[in-house]
Amino acid sequence: MTPEFIIDLGREAVMTALIVAGPLLLSGLVVGLIVSILQATTQIQEATLSFVPKILAVMLAALLTAPWMITVLSDFAARLLGNLASAIS
């Protein structure tokens, strides 16, 4: 197991995690921005008002992208386990 292999494996793991988490984080960001603009224009400064729409948006995004996320993660796991024999020797 060479240092280059470990670095490449770590890079691929981080990129996979970012790709999988991207839609969830982006939906929370967009809804949070919309709610913040709405709060600023209406001058309603209720702290709990921003949490519920964000939670709902992230849950909806998770439900819609779950099959894709499972495919990406299972492909990564298959590549990882496929290269396990070469990593050990």
N, C-alpha and C positions, 0 to 999 in steps of 0.2 A: 504494500500500500504506500504509494508515493505521496509526498506533500501536494503535488499538483492535482492528484486524484481527489484528495480530501478537500482542497480549496474549490475544485470544480463541483463536487458534490454539495458542499455548503452553499455555493452560489446558486446552484439549481434548486436547492431546498428553499432558500430565501425568495427566489423569483417565483417559485410555485406558490408559496404562501402569500406573496403580494398579489399575484394574479387571482388567486381564489378569494382573497379578502377584498379585492378592488371593488366589485359591484356593491357589496354591503357598505363599505366605507363611503363610496360615492353617493349612494342613495341617502345615507344619513347626512352627508355634507350638504347635498342639494336641499333636502327638506329643512335642515337646520337654518340654512341661509334664507330660504323663503319665509320660514316662521320668524326669523330675526327681523327681516324687512317688514313683515306685517306688524310685528310688535313695535317697531320704531315708528311706523306711520300712524298706528292707532294709539300709541303711547300706553299700551297695556304692558306692564312690566311684571307679569306673573311668571315665576321661574318654572313652575310645573307645566306651563303651556308648551314649552319647547320639547319636553321629554316624550310625551305621549305620541305626537306625530312622528318623531324620529324613531321611536321603538317600533311603531307600526310600519314605517317605511322599510326599516331594516328587516323586519320579519317577512314582509311581502317580498322583498328582494331575495331573501334566503329561500323562500318557497319557490319563487320563479326560477332561480338559478341553481337550485339544489342538484338537478340531474347533471348539469354541466360541471359543477364543482366536484361531484363524485367522479365523473369521468376524468377530469384533470388530475385529481388526487390518486385515482387507481392507476392511471398511466404512469405517474411518477413512482408509485410503489412498485409497479411491474418493472420499470427500468432499474429501480434500486435493487430489487431482488434478483433481477437478471444479471446485474453486474456484480453481485455478491461473491460469486465464485472467483472472479478475476481479482477482486479486492482482497480476498483472503490470502491468495498465493503471492 
